[in-house]
Amino acid sequence: MTALLPRRLVLCLLAAGFGWPSAIASAAPLPDRAPPAGFTSVNGAAGGRTLAGTFSGSARSAAAVLGGMLRILGGYFDGAPVVSGAVGDPADRGIMAFFDARLQGTPVRGAALVQLNDGGGGGVAVLFDRPADIGRSFGAMVRQLGSVRVPGGEASRPMTLPQQTTPDGKAAIGVPPGWRITGWGNGAVDVAGPQGQLVDVGIFLPIMVQPTFVGPVAGAIYLPFIADPAVAVRAVSEAQSRQAVMRGAPAVTDIEVLERHPTAPPTGAGQAAYLFARSRIGGRPHYHFALVNTAPIDPGSWTYYYSTVGAPDGVFQRDFALMLDVWRSWSLNQQMLRDRMQDAATTMRQTGEILRSAARGQSEAFDRANRGFSYYLRGLEVLEHTSSGARGSFDRDDADAVVRADPARFRLVPPSQYRSGD
């Protein structure tokens, strides 16, 4: 029995290799070798090779599956592939590793990806070519991947995301069948799924430090400025929960940040981080993945900007990739962009604070993966001067030599820590 490779696996690879042009001319074919058991081997029309397969069972960790796959590939290549970096999702449902190897003496470079499904099985793919050719052939191999038939498994059912525009016409977002837009305003959008899934994007929440001389404002949140996004998310969420409970909604309790990754602030000011957190909503365990940005406005107020996806335990693990797809599909119309840019310019003139909002609330994890793989294919590394934080991209061999010569002053930056300017 054969099946098409799972669609989410193809989507993840498209996100990573999306910036590479198609090949202009085919390179010489790679040396032939029989694929490992359970894999299909397909040569790309523009060069390179894809090994693809599916698996069943009770896998719970994409990273663990990747480790086992790399050991298997050691028998296909001339030894185990050398991994230089990896990008995965916080729930460990998908992971992509960048590697170098040799195939019958020929150097090759590529990516290995694992994506789990909700039944404990999943799909794997290995795309590679000669280092000088992978930049041209990768995009064509990804486009071909969706039609590769692999041994075993069931045919995947494509999930489409019909684009819906908010009633005010200021934003659009992909809404899966059975889901619906539940809130909107000023470019922000809330989308809810039928099993407690929530996607909230582009939310600007003004926070007051203390009531003004006219007294408390109904519905306002009063908190001292909290610069750390991981600390702010708990304080603000608890304040929002207290307000929601007064309206009859279930309480959000036991908020705990499990992991954080600092990132460039999408508003252009303050501090920002991607956060993986858990909570209880109405007593039921939930997981959340969010981008949170805190920034001061003036001595009496600050802004809390966030985009987040969340769902009950079990549903989150199953639908995390889908919720990220919804997040990434969010877009603002051009007039909304102009309005936000004008608002930022006005605020900057009035208070001296730069509070830009250029609709960059979509997940940067995919952007870092794309940039990291782009550098990897071209043989580049991001080198950082540790004391000043200055960074630049350099030839991999030159960057390695610098770090070896002075490891106290220089380091290689992994893709998970790339900033927007890297």
matplotlib code that plots the C-alpha trace (Angstrom):
import matplotlib.pyplot as plt

x = [0.0, 1.3, 0.3, 1.2, 3.6, 1.7, 0.8, 2.1, 5.5, 5.4, 4.2, 7.0, 9.6, 8.0, 8.3, 12.0, 13.0, 10.5, 13.1, 15.2, 14.8, 14.2, 17.2, 18.1, 19.9, 20.2, 23.5, 25.1, 23.0, 24.1, 25.6, 22.9, 22.3, 19.3, 17.2, 16.8, 13.9, 10.6, 11.9, 11.2, 14.1, 13.2, 15.8, 14.7, 14.0, 16.4, 19.0, 19.3, 17.5, 14.6, 14.2, 10.7, 8.7, 5.9, 5.8, 3.2, 3.3, 3.2, 5.9, 5.6, 8.8, 9.8, 13.4, 13.6, 12.4, 14.9, 17.7, 16.7, 16.4, 19.9, 21.3, 19.5, 20.9, 24.4, 24.0, 22.9, 25.5, 29.2, 28.6, 26.3, 25.3, 26.9, 24.1, 25.0, 21.6, 17.9, 14.6, 11.6, 8.2, 7.8, 5.5, 8.1, 5.7, 8.0, 11.7, 14.0, 17.8, 20.5, 23.2, 26.3, 27.3, 29.0, 27.4, 29.9, 32.5, 30.4, 29.8, 26.1, 24.2, 20.5, 17.7, 16.0, 12.5, 10.1, 6.4, 4.3, 0.5, -2.1, -2.0, 1.6, 2.8, 4.0, 6.2, 9.9, 11.7, 15.4, 16.3, 19.9, 22.2, 25.8, 26.7, 27.1, 23.8, 21.4, 20.5, 19.1, 17.5, 15.9, 12.8, 12.0, 12.4, 10.0, 7.4, 7.9, 7.6, 3.8, 3.4, 6.0, 4.3, 5.7, 5.3, 2.5, 0.2, -3.0, -3.4, -3.4, -6.5, -5.6, -6.6, -7.5, -7.6, -10.2, -9.3, -11.9, -12.0, -13.1, -16.4, -14.5, -12.5, -9.2, -7.7, -7.9, -7.0, -7.3, -10.2, -10.3, -13.7, -15.7, -13.8, -15.0, -13.9, -15.0, -13.5, -11.8, -10.8, -8.0, -6.4, -6.5, -8.4, -9.6, -10.4, -11.9, -12.1, -14.8, -12.7, -11.4, -8.7, -7.9, -5.8, -5.5, -3.3, -2.1, -3.6, -2.6, -3.6, -2.9, -2.0, -2.4, 0.1, -2.5, -5.9, -5.8, -7.1, -10.6, -10.6, -10.5, -11.5, -14.1, -12.5, -8.9, -6.1, -3.9, -0.4, 3.1, 5.3, 6.6, 9.5, 10.0, 7.5, 7.5, 6.6, 4.1, 2.2, 1.2, 0.2, -1.8, -3.5, -4.5, -5.9, -7.8, -9.1, -10.5, -12.4, -13.6, -14.9, -17.0, -18.7, -19.3, -16.3, -14.2, -11.1, -7.6, -5.3, -2.0, -0.3, 3.3, 5.9, 7.7, 10.1, 11.1, 13.0, 13.8, 13.2, 13.2, 10.2, 7.6, 6.5, 10.0, 10.3, 10.6, 11.3, 9.7, 9.9, 8.2, 6.7, 5.5, 3.2, 0.5, -2.5, -5.9, -9.0, -12.1, -9.9, -8.9, -5.2, -4.3, -1.1, -0.2, 2.4, 2.6, 4.6, 4.6, 6.0, 6.0, 7.0, 6.6, 4.4, 4.9, 5.3, 1.6, 1.1, 2.6, 1.6, 1.2, 1.2, 0.6, -0.3, -1.1, -2.4, -3.8, -5.9, -6.7, -4.1, -4.2, -6.0, -3.0, -0.5, -2.7, -3.5, -0.4, 0.8, -2.7, -3.0, 0.4, -0.9, -3.9, -1.5, 0.8, -2.1, -3.1, -2.7, -3.7, -5.0, -2.8, -5.0, -4.7, -0.9, -1.0, -3.2, -0.9, 2.2, 0.5, -0.5, 3.1, 4.5, 2.0, 2.9, 6.6, 6.1, 3.9, 5.8, 9.1, 8.4, 8.6, 5.6, 5.5, 3.0, 3.8, 1.8, 4.8, 2.9, 3.1, 5.3, 9.1, 10.0, 9.5, 11.4, 14.4, 14.3, 14.1, 17.0, 19.1, 18.6, 19.4, 22.7, 23.4, 22.9, 25.3, 27.9, 27.5, 27.3, 26.2, 29.2, 28.7, 31.1, 30.0, 30.8, 29.3, 26.6, 27.6, 26.8, 27.5, 27.2, 30.5, 31.9, 31.5, 35.2, 36.3, 33.7, 34.8, 38.4, 37.6, 35.8, 38.5, 41.1, 39.2, 36.2, 36.0, 35.2, 33.3, 30.6, 28.5, 24.8, 22.3, 19.3, 16.9, 18.6, 18.7, 17.4, 15.5, 18.6, 20.8]
y = [0.0, 3.4, 6.9, 10.5, 12.1, 14.0, 17.5, 19.2, 17.8, 19.4, 22.7, 22.8, 22.2, 24.9, 27.3, 26.5, 26.5, 29.0, 31.7, 29.6, 29.9, 27.0, 25.4, 26.8, 23.7, 20.1, 19.1, 15.7, 12.9, 11.8, 8.3, 5.6, 3.7, 1.7, 3.6, 2.3, -0.1, 1.9, 4.8, 5.8, 7.4, 10.0, 12.1, 15.7, 16.9, 19.8, 17.7, 16.4, 13.5, 13.0, 10.0, 9.9, 7.6, 7.3, 5.4, 4.2, 3.4, 5.5, 8.1, 11.1, 13.0, 14.2, 14.8, 11.1, 9.9, 12.2, 10.7, 7.2, 8.2, 9.7, 6.4, 4.6, 7.1, 6.3, 3.1, 4.9, 7.6, 7.0, 7.2, 9.2, 12.7, 15.6, 17.8, 21.5, 22.8, 22.1, 24.0, 22.4, 23.4, 23.6, 20.6, 18.4, 17.4, 18.5, 19.1, 19.9, 19.4, 20.7, 18.2, 17.4, 13.9, 11.9, 9.6, 7.2, 9.8, 12.7, 15.5, 16.4, 18.9, 19.0, 18.9, 16.0, 16.6, 14.7, 15.5, 13.5, 13.1, 12.7, 8.9, 8.5, 7.9, 10.5, 11.3, 11.8, 13.4, 13.8, 16.3, 16.7, 17.6, 18.7, 21.8, 23.9, 22.8, 22.5, 26.2, 25.8, 22.3, 22.5, 24.4, 22.0, 19.0, 20.5, 21.2, 17.6, 16.2, 16.4, 13.9, 11.4, 8.1, 6.3, 2.7, 2.2, 4.6, 6.3, 9.0, 12.4, 14.6, 18.1, 20.9, 24.2, 27.5, 29.6, 33.3, 35.4, 39.2, 40.8, 42.7, 46.0, 45.1, 45.8, 42.3, 38.8, 35.4, 31.8, 30.0, 26.2, 24.5, 24.5, 27.4, 31.0, 34.5, 35.6, 39.0, 41.8, 45.4, 47.7, 44.8, 42.3, 39.0, 36.2, 32.8, 29.9, 26.2, 23.7, 22.0, 24.9, 26.0, 29.8, 31.9, 35.6, 37.8, 41.4, 42.4, 45.7, 46.0, 49.4, 49.0, 51.8, 52.2, 54.0, 55.7, 59.2, 62.3, 61.5, 58.1, 54.5, 53.7, 50.9, 47.8, 49.1, 47.0, 48.6, 47.2, 48.6, 48.4, 44.9, 44.7, 40.9, 39.3, 36.0, 37.8, 40.1, 37.3, 35.9, 39.2, 40.4, 37.0, 36.9, 40.5, 39.5, 36.4, 38.4, 40.6, 37.6, 35.8, 38.9, 38.4, 34.7, 33.2, 30.4, 31.4, 31.1, 29.8, 28.1, 30.0, 28.8, 29.7, 26.5, 27.9, 31.3, 32.5, 36.3, 37.9, 41.3, 43.3, 43.5, 46.9, 48.3, 49.0, 47.3, 43.6, 40.6, 36.8, 33.7, 31.8, 28.3, 28.1, 26.0, 27.0, 25.7, 27.2, 26.2, 23.6, 22.0, 21.9, 24.1, 24.8, 28.1, 29.4, 33.2, 36.2, 38.9, 42.4, 44.9, 48.5, 51.8, 54.5, 57.2, 57.3, 56.4, 53.7, 50.9, 48.6, 44.8, 43.4, 39.8, 37.0, 33.6, 30.1, 27.8, 24.7, 22.1, 19.5, 16.8, 19.1, 21.5, 18.7, 17.6, 21.0, 23.0, 23.1, 24.0, 26.8, 28.2, 28.0, 30.2, 32.7, 32.9, 33.5, 36.8, 39.9, 43.5, 45.6, 48.4, 51.1, 49.5, 49.4, 53.1, 53.9, 52.0, 53.7, 57.1, 56.2, 55.3, 58.5, 60.5, 58.7, 59.2, 63.0, 63.3, 61.1, 60.3, 56.6, 54.5, 52.2, 51.0, 48.3, 47.0, 43.8, 41.7, 39.6, 36.4, 33.7, 34.4, 30.8, 30.0, 33.1, 32.0, 28.5, 29.9, 32.3, 29.6, 27.1, 29.8, 30.5, 26.8, 26.1, 28.9, 27.8, 30.9, 31.3, 34.2, 35.3, 37.3, 39.4, 38.4, 41.6, 44.1, 41.8, 42.9, 40.2, 39.5, 36.5, 35.0, 32.0, 29.0, 28.0, 31.6, 31.9, 28.6, 29.7, 32.9, 31.1, 28.5, 31.3, 33.3, 31.4, 33.9, 36.8, 35.2, 32.6, 31.1, 32.0, 29.0, 29.6, 29.6, 32.8, 34.7, 38.3, 40.1, 41.8, 38.7]
z = [0.0, -0.8, 0.2, -0.4, 2.1, 4.9, 3.8, 7.1, 6.3, 2.9, 4.4, 7.0, 4.3, 2.1, 5.0, 5.3, 1.7, 0.4, -0.5, -2.9, -6.7, -9.0, -10.7, -14.1, -15.2, -13.9, -12.3, -12.7, -10.9, -7.5, -7.0, -6.9, -3.7, -2.5, 0.1, 3.6, 4.3, 4.4, 2.4, -1.2, -3.2, -5.8, -7.9, -8.3, -11.9, -11.2, -9.3, -5.8, -4.1, -1.7, 0.7, 2.1, 4.3, 6.9, 10.1, 12.6, 16.3, 19.5, 18.9, 21.2, 20.3, 16.9, 18.1, 19.2, 15.9, 14.2, 16.2, 15.2, 11.5, 11.5, 12.8, 10.0, 7.4, 8.6, 6.6, 3.5, 3.6, 4.2, 7.9, 10.1, 8.8, 10.7, 12.1, 12.4, 13.7, 14.1, 14.4, 16.1, 17.7, 21.5, 21.6, 19.9, 17.2, 14.3, 13.8, 11.0, 11.1, 8.7, 7.9, 5.8, 4.7, 2.0, -0.5, -2.1, -1.5, -2.9, -0.4, 0.1, 2.1, 3.1, 5.6, 7.4, 8.7, 11.0, 11.5, 13.9, 13.5, 16.2, 16.1, 17.1, 13.6, 11.1, 8.0, 7.4, 4.5, 3.7, 0.9, -0.2, -3.0, -3.6, -1.5, -4.6, -6.1, -3.1, -3.2, -6.7, -6.4, -2.9, -3.9, -6.8, -4.5, -2.0, -4.7, -5.9, -2.3, -2.2, -5.0, -3.6, -2.8, 0.2, 1.5, 4.1, 5.8, 4.8, 2.2, 3.8, 3.7, 2.6, 5.0, 3.3, 5.0, 3.3, 3.7, 5.5, 5.9, 9.2, 9.0, 9.3, 6.3, 8.0, 8.2, 6.7, 8.1, 7.1, 8.9, 8.9, 8.3, 11.4, 13.0, 13.1, 13.7, 17.2, 17.5, 15.6, 15.8, 14.5, 12.6, 15.5, 15.0, 17.3, 15.7, 17.7, 16.9, 17.9, 20.6, 22.5, 20.0, 20.1, 17.8, 18.8, 16.6, 16.7, 20.1, 21.5, 25.2, 26.9, 30.6, 33.1, 35.9, 38.2, 37.8, 36.4, 38.2, 36.9, 38.6, 37.4, 33.8, 33.4, 31.9, 32.1, 33.6, 36.2, 36.7, 37.2, 34.2, 33.7, 31.2, 31.2, 28.8, 30.8, 34.0, 32.3, 30.6, 34.0, 35.6, 32.6, 32.0, 35.7, 35.4, 32.2, 33.9, 36.8, 34.3, 32.3, 35.5, 36.3, 32.8, 33.6, 31.8, 33.4, 35.4, 34.0, 36.8, 37.4, 34.6, 34.2, 31.5, 30.5, 27.9, 26.5, 23.5, 23.3, 19.9, 18.3, 19.5, 16.7, 17.8, 17.5, 21.3, 24.6, 25.1, 23.3, 23.6, 22.3, 25.2, 25.7, 28.7, 30.4, 32.4, 33.6, 32.1, 34.1, 35.8, 32.4, 31.5, 28.5, 26.5, 24.8, 22.4, 22.3, 21.1, 23.9, 23.6, 26.5, 26.0, 28.0, 26.6, 29.2, 33.0, 33.5, 30.9, 28.9, 26.1, 26.1, 22.5, 21.9, 19.5, 20.8, 20.0, 22.6, 23.2, 25.8, 26.5, 23.8, 21.3, 21.4, 20.5, 17.7, 16.2, 17.0, 13.4, 12.1, 14.6, 13.5, 9.9, 11.0, 12.7, 9.7, 7.3, 9.2, 7.1, 7.2, 4.3, 3.0, 4.5, 7.9, 7.5, 6.6, 9.6, 12.0, 10.6, 11.0, 14.6, 15.3, 13.8, 15.9, 19.1, 18.4, 17.9, 21.0, 23.6, 22.0, 22.2, 19.1, 19.1, 15.5, 14.5, 11.0, 11.3, 12.1, 14.7, 12.7, 14.0, 13.5, 14.2, 10.6, 9.5, 11.6, 10.1, 6.6, 7.2, 9.0, 6.2, 3.6, 5.3, 5.7, 2.1, 1.2, 3.7, 5.9, 9.7, 11.9, 14.0, 17.2, 19.2, 22.6, 24.6, 22.1, 20.6, 17.1, 14.5, 10.8, 8.4, 7.2, 5.3, 7.6, 7.5, 8.3, 11.1, 12.6, 12.5, 14.3, 17.1, 17.5, 17.7, 20.4, 21.8, 24.7, 22.4, 19.6, 19.2, 16.4, 16.7, 16.3, 14.0, 17.1, 18.3, 15.0, 15.2, 12.5, 11.3, 11.1]

ax = plt.figure().add_subplot(projection="3d")
ax.plot(x, y, z, "-o")
ax.set_aspect("equal")
plt.show()
